[in-house]
Every structure is written in structure tokens, then in C-alpha cells.
Amino acid sequence: MRRYAFLALSFSLLSSSALAQTIEHDLVNWSGAMVTVRFGESPWSMQVFAQSRMINGLSQFQTVVFLVYGLYRVVPSTSLGAGYIILTPINNRILDIFSFQVWHDFKVGKVPAVLRLRAESLAWHSLQDAFFDVIRSWRLRIRPEIALPVGGNYSWLINNEWFLTFEAPVWNQNRFQTGVRYRQSGIIVDVLYQNRVINRTPPLPVRVEHIILLNFFYTLML
């Protein structure tokens, strides 16, 4: 348990930063659902995801995130994937993302763990001309995760995700998540707290979002 406590502490410390910029805080809600479709014994699968986001102390709707992903299981513990993500307009801009993913399951002792790597191409489009790229960039996302068993179908989930870009600031964003996961055959429910730090370019303040994160996952076997 000492090793797990140290890992959790490391995640939480990495989610905070001694930044000289001013900091703004907000209470946020993200609520989402994902369906994973598996095709019998085939290594291929598909994921469809939707998530609504509320900001400004849960009083203002911000966006809905839609995701479609195709995955190929290379070996039982590792899969490769590619997908498309789009966010409904934020500040009169549409964000769409082409995403490439490596997912690897492993164990820390006897505790289930996951490493997820994503490379993403982002494009912000104006509403006046959806085919015109206002801004385009790339980023790399690195997320280790562990799920500590707490009894029955419940576990305590801990993960941290770093966002790295090819322009300043290189460390763009950090998401630390922790909370309860319930799992049974084909169903996962997460009730989590996420600390999201967005490292914006000065003079903009660093944005810290305290997120109530509710996720529902369902696996459909065909």
C-alpha cells in the first residue's frame, strides 16, 4: 500500500504547478457516456462517446464533445486506435481533432493499471467558414492510470494526464482525476473529481477547473 500511496501522491503533485501568473478557478461538470462495440473474437472494435460540459459554477453550458474511435487489438494487453473528435461551438469556433492512440494494460503488483498515449491534430474553425482553419496545432497526451480495489465491484481510480504541444507553452494542460469506479460485466460507472490546469500564455491567467466528472461506459458484444 505504501507504493500505491506514493504513486497517488506523485500524480497529485504533478497536477499542481508553482506558476507566477494569476490563477482563476471555476467549478465545472462533465457528464459523458461511451458505448464500445466488440465484434466477437475479432481484434477490431469501435467506440462512440458524447459528453456535455457546464462551466461558471455549473451555471453555463459550454459545449458537447462527440468522439468516434476505431481500435485494433495488437496483443491482448495492447491496442492501437484512430478517431475523430468534435466540440460544438465555443466562443464562435468549432474545434475538431484527429486522434491516434496507443492503449496498454498492465499491473502494478496485483493492481490493474493502464497507460494511454494520444497524438492529436487540432483545428479551430470559424462558424462563418467551417472549412477555413483558423488555428491548427498538434499535441501529445500521456495518461497513466491505476484502479485500487476497495471491495466488491468498486475500486478507487487515480490517473494523471499531461498535455504537451509543439508551441509555447510546451506544457499546455494537466488533468488529475481521482474517485470511485463501479464495474460489472459490460458496465463501468465513474464518479470522479478532476483538477484541470490550463497553462495559458501570459497575460492570460492560468485556469484551474474543479470538475465533477460523471462517466458511464457500456460494452456491446456482437
N, CA and C of each residue as an Amber inpcrd file, in Angstrom:
protein
   666
   0.8260000  -1.2080000   0.0000000   0.0000000   0.0000000   0.0000000
   0.8640000   1.2630000   0.0000000   2.0520000   1.1830000   0.6020000
   2.9280000   2.3480000   0.6320000   3.3070000   2.7700000  -0.7840000
   3.5400000   1.7530000  -1.6590000   3.8900000   2.0590000  -3.0430000
   2.7360000   2.7520000  -3.7530000   1.4910000   2.2920000  -3.4980000
   0.3290000   2.8940000  -4.1450000   0.1040000   4.3170000  -3.6400000
   0.2990000   4.5280000  -2.3370000   0.1370000   5.8650000  -1.7750000
   1.1550000   6.8280000  -2.3780000   2.3840000   6.3490000  -2.5700000
   3.4180000   7.1820000  -3.1760000   3.0520000   7.5370000  -4.6070000
   2.5120000   6.5640000  -5.3550000   2.1120000   6.8150000  -6.7320000
   0.9890000   7.8410000  -6.7930000   0.0180000   7.7230000  -5.8890000
  -1.0900000   8.6850000  -5.8510000  -0.5770000  10.0860000  -5.5300000
   0.3520000  10.1750000  -4.5690000   0.9130000  11.4690000  -4.2040000
   1.6720000  12.0700000  -5.3720000   2.4050000  11.2430000  -6.1160000
   3.1420000  11.7290000  -7.2760000   2.2000000  12.3150000  -8.3080000
   1.0910000  11.6080000  -8.5700000   0.1050000  12.1130000  -9.5220000
  -0.4050000  13.4850000  -9.0910000  -0.7630000  13.6180000  -7.8030000
  -1.3670000  14.8620000  -7.3320000  -0.3690000  16.0070000  -7.3690000
   0.8860000  15.7410000  -7.0440000   1.8890000  16.7900000  -7.0860000
   2.1380000  17.2610000  -8.5030000   2.0870000  16.3220000  -9.4540000
   2.3080000  16.6890000 -10.8400000   1.1680000  17.5080000 -11.4080000
   0.0140000  17.4650000 -10.7600000  -1.1300000  18.2230000 -11.2610000
  -1.1050000  19.6800000 -10.8280000  -0.2060000  20.0520000  -9.9250000
  -0.0990000  21.4340000  -9.4790000   1.2250000  22.0140000  -9.9410000
   1.2760000  23.3380000 -10.0360000   2.4950000  23.9620000 -10.5200000
   2.6500000  25.3320000  -9.8810000   3.8900000  25.6670000  -9.5320000
   4.1600000  26.9740000  -8.9410000   4.3010000  27.9790000 -10.0710000
   3.2070000  28.5430000 -10.5290000   3.1900000  29.4380000 -11.6660000
   3.0970000  30.8820000 -11.1850000   3.8360000  31.7830000 -11.8740000
   3.8540000  33.1850000 -11.4880000   2.6060000  33.9170000 -11.9590000
   1.9060000  33.3860000 -12.9480000   0.7060000  34.0360000 -13.4600000
  -0.4130000  34.0200000 -12.4220000  -1.3640000  34.9390000 -12.6100000
  -2.5660000  34.8800000 -11.7920000  -3.3530000  33.6270000 -12.1480000
  -4.1980000  33.1880000 -11.2260000  -4.9290000  31.9330000 -11.3970000
  -6.4150000  32.2010000 -11.2200000  -7.2290000  31.6780000 -12.1470000
  -8.6780000  31.7490000 -11.9970000  -9.2210000  30.3470000 -11.7750000
 -10.2000000  30.2190000 -10.8790000 -10.7870000  28.9290000 -10.5370000
 -12.2420000  28.8810000 -10.9930000 -12.7030000  27.6760000 -11.3030000
 -14.1000000  27.5010000 -11.6930000 -14.5590000  26.1040000 -11.2930000
 -15.8420000  26.0050000 -10.9480000 -16.4800000  24.7200000 -10.6780000
 -17.2040000  24.2810000 -11.9410000 -16.9050000  23.0570000 -12.4010000
 -17.3210000  22.5860000 -13.7230000 -17.9100000  21.1920000 -13.5910000
 -18.7920000  20.8380000 -14.5150000 -19.3000000  19.4640000 -14.6040000
 -19.0970000  18.9330000 -16.0090000 -18.5580000  17.7110000 -16.0960000
 -18.5100000  16.9570000 -17.3500000 -19.2880000  15.6620000 -17.1250000
 -20.2910000  15.4170000 -17.9600000 -21.0800000  14.1830000 -17.8720000
 -21.0710000  13.5050000 -19.2320000 -20.6230000  12.2420000 -19.2590000
 -20.4690000  11.5840000 -20.5460000 -20.8590000  10.1240000 -20.5310000
 -21.0600000   9.5890000 -21.7310000 -21.3830000   8.1720000 -21.9010000
 -20.6550000   7.6470000 -23.1290000 -20.1300000   6.4220000 -23.0090000
 -19.4230000   5.7740000 -24.1120000 -19.9730000   4.3790000 -24.3280000
 -20.1460000   4.0160000 -25.5930000 -20.5000000   2.6540000 -25.9710000
 -19.3450000   2.0810000 -26.7790000 -18.8230000   0.9340000 -26.3390000
 -17.7900000   0.2010000 -27.0740000 -18.4310000  -1.0170000 -27.7140000
 -18.2580000  -1.1570000 -29.0110000 -18.8260000  -2.2870000 -29.7470000
 -17.6970000  -3.2440000 -30.1070000 -17.8050000  -4.4930000 -29.6390000
 -16.8300000  -5.5360000 -29.9560000 -17.4870000  -6.5620000 -30.8740000
 -16.7210000  -7.0260000 -31.8400000 -17.2490000  -7.9280000 -32.8600000
 -16.7480000  -9.3470000 -32.6150000 -17.3560000 -10.0150000 -31.6310000
 -16.9830000 -11.3920000 -31.3160000 -15.5170000 -11.4990000 -30.9490000
 -14.8120000 -12.4310000 -31.6020000 -13.3900000 -12.6450000 -31.3420000
 -12.4980000 -11.7670000 -32.2040000 -13.0850000 -10.9140000 -33.0180000
 -12.3020000 -10.0350000 -33.8850000 -11.4590000  -9.0660000 -33.0580000
 -10.2380000  -8.7360000 -33.5130000  -9.4220000  -7.7430000 -32.8030000
  -9.9250000  -6.3140000 -33.0000000 -10.9010000  -6.1220000 -33.8720000
 -11.4220000  -4.7930000 -34.1490000 -12.5580000  -4.4330000 -33.1980000
 -12.6250000  -3.1690000 -32.8120000 -13.7450000  -2.6610000 -32.0150000
 -13.9640000  -1.1940000 -32.3640000 -15.0870000  -0.6510000 -31.9130000
 -15.4340000   0.7380000 -32.2010000 -15.9800000   1.3860000 -30.9360000
 -15.6720000   2.6600000 -30.7520000 -16.1700000   3.4150000 -29.6020000
 -16.8960000   4.6750000 -30.0680000 -18.0240000   4.9530000 -29.4160000
 -18.7810000   6.1840000 -29.6500000 -18.9950000   6.8490000 -28.2920000
 -18.7150000   8.1520000 -28.2130000 -18.7250000   8.8500000 -26.9280000
 -19.3600000  10.2210000 -27.0960000 -20.1210000  10.6460000 -26.0890000
 -20.6660000  12.0050000 -26.0400000 -20.5520000  12.5240000 -24.6150000
 -20.2180000  13.8140000 -24.4890000 -20.0300000  14.4150000 -23.1660000
 -20.4920000  15.8720000 -23.1770000 -21.3220000  16.2500000 -22.2160000
 -21.7230000  17.6500000 -22.0520000 -20.8490000  18.3000000 -20.9860000
 -20.6040000  19.6140000 -21.1460000 -19.7570000  20.3500000 -20.2100000
 -20.4550000  21.6290000 -19.7560000 -20.4730000  21.8340000 -18.4350000
 -21.0550000  23.0260000 -17.8180000 -19.9490000  23.7760000 -17.0770000
 -19.9180000  25.1080000 -17.2080000 -18.8730000  25.9250000 -16.5910000
 -19.5090000  27.0340000 -15.7560000 -18.6580000  27.9520000 -15.2680000
 -19.1040000  29.1030000 -14.4620000 -19.9650000  28.6660000 -13.2830000
 -19.3740000  27.8160000 -12.4430000 -20.0910000  27.3400000 -11.2670000
 -21.2990000  26.5060000 -11.6090000 -21.2130000  25.7610000 -12.7020000
 -22.2690000  24.8610000 -13.1960000 -23.4780000  25.6140000 -13.7550000
 -23.3460000  26.9250000 -13.9800000 -24.4980000  27.7290000 -14.3980000
 -24.5860000  27.9470000 -15.9030000 -23.5170000  27.6170000 -16.6560000
 -23.4860000  27.9450000 -18.0830000 -23.0680000  26.7290000 -18.9010000
 -23.8620000  26.4200000 -19.9220000 -23.4900000  25.3540000 -20.8490000
 -22.3130000  25.8190000 -21.7000000 -21.3090000  24.9520000 -21.8600000
 -20.1390000  25.3060000 -22.6620000 -20.1170000  24.6030000 -24.0120000
 -20.2010000  23.2630000 -24.0070000 -20.0600000  22.5220000 -25.2560000
 -20.5100000  21.0840000 -25.0630000 -20.6670000  20.3840000 -26.1900000
 -20.8280000  18.9330000 -26.1940000 -19.6890000  18.3460000 -27.0160000
 -19.0490000  17.3260000 -26.4810000 -17.9470000  16.6380000 -27.1530000
 -18.4770000  15.3390000 -27.7510000 -18.1760000  15.1090000 -29.0300000
 -18.5310000  13.8570000 -29.7010000 -17.2520000  13.1760000 -30.1730000
 -17.1760000  11.8620000 -29.9800000 -15.9860000  11.0890000 -30.3560000
 -16.4020000   9.7970000 -31.0390000 -15.6950000   9.4580000 -32.1230000
 -15.8250000   8.1520000 -32.7700000 -14.4190000   7.5930000 -32.9340000
 -14.2150000   6.3510000 -32.4770000 -12.8770000   5.7480000 -32.4900000
 -12.9490000   4.3360000 -33.0490000 -11.9560000   3.9820000 -33.8580000
 -11.7520000   2.6040000 -34.2720000 -10.5010000   2.0630000 -33.6160000
 -10.5690000   0.8390000 -33.0840000  -9.4550000   0.2540000 -32.3350000
  -9.0970000  -1.1180000 -32.8910000  -7.7960000  -1.4200000 -32.8740000
  -7.3200000  -2.7420000 -33.2850000  -6.4460000  -3.3050000 -32.1760000
  -6.8050000  -4.4760000 -31.6520000  -6.0630000  -5.1190000 -30.5630000
  -4.8910000  -5.8890000 -31.1480000  -3.6800000  -5.3820000 -30.9200000
  -2.4690000  -5.9980000 -31.4640000  -2.1360000  -7.2680000 -30.7000000
  -2.1420000  -7.1840000 -29.3830000  -1.9840000  -8.3140000 -28.4670000
  -3.0380000  -8.1110000 -27.3800000  -3.3040000  -9.1270000 -26.5300000
  -4.3720000  -8.9630000 -25.5290000  -4.2540000  -7.7230000 -24.6530000
  -3.0330000  -7.2520000 -24.4040000  -2.8530000  -6.1200000 -23.4880000
  -2.6980000  -4.7710000 -24.1900000  -2.6060000  -4.7600000 -25.5200000
  -2.2750000  -3.5220000 -26.2260000  -3.1410000  -3.3460000 -27.4650000
  -3.6660000  -2.1370000 -27.6310000  -4.4450000  -1.8290000 -28.8280000
  -4.0020000  -0.4950000 -29.4140000  -4.2110000  -0.3560000 -30.7210000
  -3.9540000   0.8840000 -31.4440000  -5.2820000   1.4280000 -31.9420000
  -5.3950000   2.7430000 -32.0130000  -6.6610000   3.3120000 -32.4470000
  -6.4870000   4.6320000 -33.1620000  -7.5150000   5.0060000 -33.9190000
  -7.5780000   6.3060000 -34.5760000  -9.0220000   6.7720000 -34.5230000
  -9.1970000   8.0810000 -34.3670000 -10.5620000   8.5680000 -34.2380000
 -10.6990000  10.0340000 -34.5570000 -11.9360000  10.4870000 -34.4690000
 -12.2920000  11.8800000 -34.7610000 -13.1170000  12.4220000 -33.6000000
 -12.7730000  13.6230000 -33.1480000 -13.4540000  14.2840000 -32.0370000
 -13.8880000  15.6650000 -32.5080000 -15.1050000  16.0570000 -32.1680000
 -15.5630000  17.4070000 -32.4880000 -16.2860000  17.9920000 -31.2870000
 -16.0550000  19.2840000 -31.0440000 -16.7200000  20.0160000 -29.9710000
 -17.6430000  21.0570000 -30.5890000 -18.8770000  21.1340000 -30.0990000
 -19.7950000  22.1590000 -30.5760000 -19.2340000  23.5400000 -30.2310000
 -19.6950000  24.6020000 -30.9130000 -19.0210000  25.9080000 -30.8610000
 -18.7490000  26.4400000 -29.4570000 -17.4920000  26.8820000 -29.2710000
 -17.0590000  27.6030000 -28.0710000 -16.5040000  28.9360000 -28.5450000
 -17.0600000  30.0500000 -28.0570000 -16.6370000  31.3840000 -28.4950000
 -16.6660000  31.5050000 -30.0180000 -17.7310000  30.9680000 -30.6200000
 -17.9610000  31.0480000 -32.0670000 -16.9260000  30.2970000 -32.8920000
 -16.2900000  29.3100000 -32.2870000 -15.3570000  28.4630000 -33.0300000
 -15.6690000  26.9980000 -32.7780000 -15.5310000  26.2120000 -33.8340000
 -15.6900000  24.7650000 -33.7390000 -14.3000000  24.1500000 -33.6460000
 -14.1140000  23.2410000 -32.7110000 -12.8470000  22.5170000 -32.5880000
 -13.0460000  21.0880000 -33.0490000 -12.2300000  20.6720000 -34.0330000
 -12.2260000  19.2500000 -34.3670000 -10.8170000  18.6960000 -34.2490000
 -10.7550000  17.4080000 -33.9190000  -9.4940000  16.7640000 -33.5540000
  -9.4030000  15.4110000 -34.2430000  -8.2790000  15.1690000 -34.9170000
  -7.9480000  13.8290000 -35.3890000  -6.9680000  13.2300000 -34.3860000
  -7.2990000  12.0360000 -33.8890000  -6.5910000  11.4760000 -32.7400000
  -6.0680000  10.0780000 -33.0530000  -4.8450000   9.7990000 -32.5840000
  -4.2110000   8.4870000 -32.7450000  -3.7840000   8.0080000 -31.3610000
  -4.0850000   6.7490000 -31.0410000  -3.9710000   6.2850000 -29.6550000
  -3.2610000   4.9460000 -29.5420000  -2.4700000   4.8220000 -28.4650000
  -1.9350000   3.5340000 -28.0140000  -2.4790000   3.3060000 -26.6080000
  -3.0690000   2.1290000 -26.3850000  -3.6430000   1.7600000 -25.0850000
  -2.9600000   0.4840000 -24.6200000  -2.3760000   0.5240000 -23.4060000
  -1.6460000  -0.6430000 -22.8980000  -2.0880000  -0.9510000 -21.4730000
  -2.5970000  -2.1630000 -21.2500000  -2.9690000  -2.6350000 -19.9110000
  -1.7800000  -3.3430000 -19.2660000  -1.5640000  -3.0830000 -17.9800000
  -0.5070000  -3.7770000 -17.2450000  -0.9100000  -3.8070000 -15.7760000
  -0.0090000  -4.2560000 -14.9040000  -0.3060000  -4.3090000 -13.4790000
   0.8430000  -3.7190000 -12.6760000   0.4800000  -3.0300000 -11.5980000
   1.4400000  -2.5770000 -10.5910000   1.2560000  -3.5060000  -9.4040000
   2.1450000  -4.4950000  -9.2730000   1.8800000  -5.5780000  -8.3310000
   0.6950000  -6.3710000  -8.8370000  -0.3940000  -6.3900000  -8.0690000
  -1.6240000  -7.0570000  -8.4990000  -2.7190000  -6.0660000  -8.8960000
  -2.3620000  -4.7920000  -8.9220000  -3.3600000  -3.7480000  -9.1730000
  -3.4300000  -3.4230000 -10.6630000  -4.6270000  -3.4300000 -11.2590000
  -4.7610000  -3.1010000 -12.6840000  -4.3250000  -1.6640000 -12.9690000
  -3.6280000  -1.4950000 -14.0870000  -3.1620000  -0.1710000 -14.4940000
  -3.2460000  -0.0580000 -16.0140000  -3.2530000   1.1830000 -16.4760000
  -3.3710000   1.4690000 -17.9080000  -2.4320000   2.6200000 -18.2480000
  -1.7990000   2.5330000 -19.4120000  -1.0800000   3.6750000 -19.9770000
  -1.7320000   4.0150000 -21.3110000  -2.2040000   5.2610000 -21.4280000
  -2.8030000   5.7160000 -22.6830000  -1.9710000   6.8520000 -23.2610000
  -1.5700000   6.7040000 -24.5300000  -0.8440000   7.7450000 -25.2560000
  -1.7000000   8.1980000 -26.4280000  -1.8190000   9.5070000 -26.6020000
  -2.5620000  10.0460000 -27.7380000  -1.7630000  11.1500000 -28.4250000
  -1.7210000  11.1010000 -29.7550000  -1.2100000  12.2040000 -30.5670000
  -2.3980000  12.7950000 -31.3080000  -2.5660000  14.1230000 -31.2130000
  -3.7690000  14.7470000 -31.7490000  -3.4380000  15.9530000 -32.6220000
  -4.1600000  16.0680000 -33.7240000  -4.1130000  17.2380000 -34.5950000
  -5.3900000  18.0420000 -34.3720000  -5.2480000  19.2900000 -33.9290000
  -6.3900000  20.1270000 -33.5760000  -6.5790000  21.2330000 -34.6070000
  -7.8320000  21.5510000 -34.9140000  -8.1430000  22.6680000 -35.8110000
  -9.3530000  23.4170000 -35.2760000  -9.2270000  24.7380000 -35.1460000
 -10.3320000  25.6040000 -34.7480000 -10.8740000  26.2830000 -36.0040000
 -12.1740000  26.1540000 -36.2310000 -12.8060000  26.7110000 -37.4230000
 -13.7770000  27.8130000 -37.0250000 -13.8610000  28.8640000 -37.8510000
 -14.8680000  29.8960000 -37.6260000 -16.2290000  29.3830000 -38.0600000
 -17.2820000  29.8950000 -37.4390000 -18.6330000  29.4950000 -37.8220000
 -18.9960000  30.0140000 -39.2030000 -18.3930000  31.1310000 -39.6210000
 -18.7020000  31.7080000 -40.9170000 -18.1790000  30.8510000 -42.0660000
 -17.0560000  30.1810000 -41.8370000 -16.4790000  29.3230000 -42.8730000
 -15.8900000  28.1000000 -42.1840000 -16.7030000  27.0560000 -42.0870000
 -16.2950000  25.8630000 -41.3420000 -15.1350000  25.1340000 -41.9960000
 -14.8110000  25.4690000 -43.2580000 -13.7220000  24.7870000 -43.9580000
 -12.4180000  25.5790000 -43.9040000 -12.4460000  26.7080000 -43.1850000
 -11.2500000  27.5220000 -43.0610000 -10.6070000  27.2690000 -41.7080000
  -9.3410000  26.8580000 -41.7120000  -8.6300000  26.5830000 -40.4600000
  -8.1690000  27.8950000 -39.8300000  -8.7930000  28.2740000 -38.7340000
  -8.3790000  29.4880000 -38.0420000  -7.0510000  29.2420000 -37.3300000
  -6.9730000  28.1440000 -36.6040000  -5.7670000  27.7690000 -35.8560000
  -5.5890000  26.2610000 -35.9910000  -4.3620000  25.8210000 -36.1460000
  -4.0900000  24.3830000 -36.1860000  -2.8580000  24.0910000 -35.3380000
  -2.8980000  23.0060000 -34.5820000  -1.7480000  22.6340000 -33.7590000
  -1.7680000  21.1340000 -33.4930000  -0.6550000  20.6460000 -32.9350000
  -0.5160000  19.2450000 -32.5330000  -0.2690000  19.1890000 -31.0380000
  -0.7030000  18.0770000 -30.4320000  -0.3670000  17.8710000 -29.0300000
  -0.2230000  16.3840000 -28.7390000   0.5350000  16.0930000 -27.6890000
   0.7340000  14.7280000 -27.2000000   0.1400000  14.6370000 -25.8090000
  -0.6520000  13.5780000 -25.5710000  -1.2850000  13.3550000 -24.2690000
  -0.7620000  12.0450000 -23.6790000  -0.3280000  12.0860000 -22.4170000
   0.2320000  10.9190000 -21.7310000  -0.5490000  10.7220000 -20.4400000
  -1.2110000   9.5520000 -20.3020000  -2.0440000   9.3350000 -19.1100000
  -1.8220000   7.9530000 -18.5120000  -1.0720000   7.8420000 -17.3970000
  -1.0390000   6.6000000 -16.6170000  -2.2240000   6.5590000 -15.6560000
  -2.6830000   5.3390000 -15.3570000  -3.8720000   5.1810000 -14.5050000
  -3.7730000   3.8930000 -13.7060000  -4.2240000   3.9420000 -12.4520000
  -4.3520000   2.7380000 -11.6390000  -5.7460000   2.7040000 -11.0250000
  -6.2050000   1.4950000 -10.7020000  -7.5130000   1.2990000 -10.0670000
  -7.3160000   0.4100000  -8.8470000  -7.3180000   1.0090000  -7.6620000
  -7.0550000   0.2810000  -6.4230000  -8.3320000  -0.3930000  -5.9380000
  -8.3510000  -1.7280000  -5.7870000  -9.5630000  -2.4100000  -5.3150000
  -9.9300000  -1.9690000  -3.9010000 -11.2320000  -1.7040000  -3.6840000
 -11.7010000  -1.3300000  -2.3460000 -12.7900000  -2.2680000  -1.8460000
 -13.1340000  -3.2870000  -2.6390000 -14.1220000  -4.2690000  -2.2010000
 -15.2560000  -4.4230000  -3.1870000 -15.6450000  -5.6720000  -3.4200000
 -16.7420000  -5.9480000  -4.3350000 -16.4300000  -5.4770000  -5.7450000
 -17.3750000  -4.7860000  -6.3450000 -17.1970000  -4.2730000  -7.7060000
 -16.6170000  -2.8650000  -7.7400000 -16.1430000  -2.3760000  -6.5930000
 -15.6910000  -0.9920000  -6.5030000 -14.1670000  -0.9100000  -6.4690000
 -13.6500000   0.1650000  -7.0430000 -12.2220000   0.4670000  -6.9610000
 -12.0510000   1.9750000  -6.8670000 -10.8480000   2.3810000  -6.4410000
 -10.5210000   3.7980000  -6.3540000  -9.5830000   4.1310000  -7.5080000
 -10.0550000   4.9850000  -8.4080000  -9.3280000   5.2950000  -9.6350000
  -8.4360000   6.5120000  -9.4320000  -7.2110000   6.4370000  -9.9280000
  -6.2710000   7.5610000  -9.8930000  -5.5840000   7.6330000 -11.2460000
  -5.6430000   8.7870000 -11.8800000  -4.8540000   8.9730000 -13.0970000
  -4.4050000  10.4170000 -13.2200000  -3.4180000  10.6300000 -14.0560000
  -2.9320000  11.9760000 -14.3470000  -2.5630000  12.0390000 -15.8180000
  -2.9770000  13.1280000 -16.4740000  -2.7120000  13.2620000 -17.9110000
  -1.9800000  14.5700000 -18.1810000  -0.8370000  14.4500000 -18.8640000
  -0.0520000  15.6050000 -19.2820000  -0.3440000  15.9010000 -20.7480000
  -0.4870000  17.1870000 -21.0750000  -0.6930000  17.6400000 -22.4490000
   0.5440000  18.4330000 -22.8730000   1.2210000  17.9740000 -23.9190000
   2.4210000  18.6350000 -24.4220000   2.1740000  19.0840000 -25.8560000
   2.6190000  20.3120000 -26.1940000   2.4120000  20.8540000 -27.5300000
   3.7550000  21.2040000 -28.1650000   3.6950000  21.5970000 -29.4350000
   4.9080000  21.9500000 -30.1660000   5.1230000  23.4590000 -30.2220000
   4.2960000  24.2050000 -29.4840000   4.4870000  25.6450000 -29.3880000
   4.3450000  26.0520000 -27.9280000   4.7390000  27.2820000 -27.6270000
   4.6810000  27.7470000 -26.2360000   3.2280000  27.9720000 -25.8140000
   2.9020000  27.6390000 -24.5490000   3.7360000  26.8790000 -23.6030000
   3.7210000  25.3910000 -23.9390000   4.8950000  24.7590000 -23.8750000
   5.0020000  23.3390000 -24.2420000   4.1240000  22.4930000 -23.3310000
   4.2290000  22.7330000 -22.0050000   3.2930000  22.0720000 -21.0780000
   1.9990000  22.8680000 -21.1080000   1.0140000  22.3370000 -21.8160000
  -0.1990000  23.0830000 -22.1270000  -1.3040000  22.8850000 -21.1060000
  -1.3860000  21.6600000 -20.5720000  -2.5340000  21.3370000 -19.7240000
  -2.2070000  20.1130000 -18.8810000  -2.8730000  20.0100000 -17.7300000
  -2.7400000  18.8320000 -16.8720000  -4.1040000  18.4730000 -16.2990000
  -4.4150000  17.1750000 -16.2950000  -5.6750000  16.7060000 -15.7200000
  -5.3790000  15.5940000 -14.7160000  -5.6700000  15.8730000 -13.4510000
  -5.5510000  14.8600000 -12.4020000  -6.9470000  14.4190000 -12.0070000
  -7.1860000  13.0990000 -11.9900000  -8.5040000  12.5680000 -11.6670000
  -8.4060000  11.5310000 -10.5620000  -9.3870000  11.5450000  -9.6680000
  -9.4680000  10.5180000  -8.6430000 -10.9190000  10.3740000  -8.2000000
 -11.2930000   9.1510000  -7.8320000 -12.6610000   8.9110000  -7.3960000
 -13.0360000   7.4530000  -7.4900000 -14.3320000   7.1910000  -7.4270000
 -14.8560000   5.8300000  -7.3260000 -15.2280000   5.2890000  -8.6990000
 -14.8560000   4.0450000  -8.9350000 -15.2660000   3.3130000 -10.1460000
 -16.0610000   2.0810000  -9.7350000 -17.1990000   1.9010000 -10.3860000
 -18.0130000   0.6900000 -10.2130000 -17.9740000  -0.0860000 -11.5170000
 -17.6790000  -1.3810000 -11.4090000 -17.5560000  -2.2080000 -12.6090000
 -18.2980000  -3.5200000 -12.4230000 -19.1030000  -3.8620000 -13.4230000
 -19.6510000  -5.2030000 -13.5250000 -19.6350000  -5.5780000 -14.9970000
 -20.1080000  -6.7630000 -15.3270000 -19.9940000  -7.2630000 -16.6860000
 -20.5700000  -6.2740000 -17.6980000 -19.6870000  -5.7150000 -18.5270000
 -20.1120000  -4.8330000 -19.6090000 -20.4060000  -3.4070000 -19.2150000
 -20.3240000  -3.0650000 -17.9260000 -20.7010000  -1.7250000 -17.4640000
 -19.6260000  -1.1660000 -16.5340000 -19.2820000   0.1040000 -16.7340000
 -18.4000000   0.8410000 -15.8250000 -19.0470000   2.1890000 -15.5440000
 -19.0830000   2.5770000 -14.2660000 -19.5690000   3.8980000 -13.8650000
 -18.4760000   4.5730000 -13.0400000 -18.0920000   5.7800000 -13.4310000
 -17.0930000   6.5620000 -12.7050000 -17.7370000   7.8050000 -12.1070000
 -17.4530000   8.0650000 -10.8320000 -17.8090000   9.3270000 -10.1750000
 -16.4950000   9.8990000  -9.6540000 -15.9840000  10.9330000 -10.3210000
 -14.6170000  11.3870000 -10.0930000 -14.5610000  12.8860000  -9.8380000
 -13.4490000  13.2890000  -9.2170000 -13.0470000  14.6920000  -9.1690000
 -11.8720000  14.8630000 -10.1130000 -11.9440000  15.8690000 -10.9690000
 -10.8180000  16.1850000 -11.8540000 -10.3160000  17.5950000 -11.5580000
  -9.0080000  17.7080000 -11.3840000  -8.3500000  19.0030000 -11.2740000
  -7.6720000  19.2760000 -12.6140000  -8.2210000  20.2200000 -13.3380000
  -7.7240000  20.5270000 -14.6860000  -7.0210000  21.8780000 -14.6670000
  -5.7380000  21.8800000 -15.0080000  -4.9400000  23.1040000 -15.0610000
  -4.6450000  23.4090000 -16.5230000  -5.0760000  24.5880000 -16.9930000
  -4.8110000  25.0300000 -18.3610000  -3.7650000  26.1320000 -18.2870000
  -2.5880000  25.8510000 -18.8070000  -1.4440000  26.7550000 -18.7120000
  -1.4610000  27.6980000 -19.9110000  -2.1270000  28.8290000 -19.7680000
  -2.2950000  29.7530000 -20.8840000  -1.1380000  30.7480000 -20.9640000
  -0.9510000  31.3020000 -22.1510000   0.1420000  32.2410000 -22.3860000
  -0.1440000  33.5690000 -21.6940000   0.8260000  34.1170000 -20.9210000
   0.6240000  35.4250000 -20.2940000   0.3030000  36.4830000 -21.3630000
  -0.5280000  37.4770000 -21.0370000  -1.0140000  37.8350000 -19.6950000
  -2.2860000  37.1070000 -19.2740000  -2.7580000  36.1390000 -20.0620000
  -3.9440000  35.3920000 -19.6630000  -3.6600000  34.6210000 -18.3740000
  -4.6260000  34.5420000 -17.4650000  -4.3980000  33.7940000 -16.2240000
  -4.3950000  32.2910000 -16.4620000  -3.7060000  31.5710000 -15.6070000
  -3.8070000  30.1110000 -15.5890000  -5.2140000  29.7510000 -15.1240000
  -5.8560000  28.8300000 -15.8370000  -7.2260000  28.4360000 -15.4740000
  -7.1900000  27.0870000 -14.7650000  -7.7980000  27.0370000 -13.5850000
  -7.9070000  25.7970000 -12.8190000  -9.3890000  25.4540000 -12.7010000
  -9.7640000  24.3070000 -13.2540000 -11.1490000  23.8600000 -13.1970000
 -11.2710000  22.7080000 -12.2090000 -12.2250000  22.8230000 -11.2940000
 -12.5440000  21.7660000 -10.3410000 -13.7840000  21.0620000 -10.8960000
 -13.5660000  19.8730000 -11.4580000 -14.5800000  19.2390000 -12.2940000
 -15.2180000  18.0560000 -11.5770000 -16.5440000  18.0660000 -11.5170000
 -17.3100000  16.8840000 -11.1130000 -17.5100000  16.0540000 -12.3750000
 -16.8880000  14.8970000 -12.4170000 -16.8360000  14.0980000 -13.6450000
 -17.6650000  12.8320000 -13.4730000 -18.6800000  12.6770000 -14.3040000
 -19.5660000  11.5140000 -14.2740000 -19.4690000  10.8040000 -15.6170000
 -19.0560000   9.5380000 -15.5890000 -18.8830000   8.7690000 -16.8210000
 -19.6250000   7.4440000 -16.7370000 -20.2390000   7.0660000 -17.8530000
 -20.8960000   5.7650000 -17.9820000 -20.3310000   5.0830000 -19.2160000
 -19.8570000   3.8350000 -19.0560000 -19.2860000   3.0660000 -20.1590000
 -20.0520000   1.7510000 -20.3070000 -20.3940000   1.4260000 -21.5320000
 -21.1170000   0.1780000 -21.8030000 -20.4430000  -0.5420000 -22.9630000
 -20.1970000  -1.8380000 -22.8010000 -19.6000000  -2.6530000 -23.8580000
 -20.6620000  -3.5580000 -24.4560000 -20.8270000  -3.4540000 -25.7790000
 -21.8110000  -4.2420000 -26.5140000 -21.0800000  -5.2950000 -27.3320000
 -21.4080000  -6.5500000 -27.1090000 -20.7950000  -7.6560000 -27.8430000
 -21.7190000  -8.0770000 -28.9850000 -21.1720000  -8.1280000 -30.2010000
 -21.9400000  -8.5640000 -31.3650000 -21.4480000  -9.9180000 -31.8600000
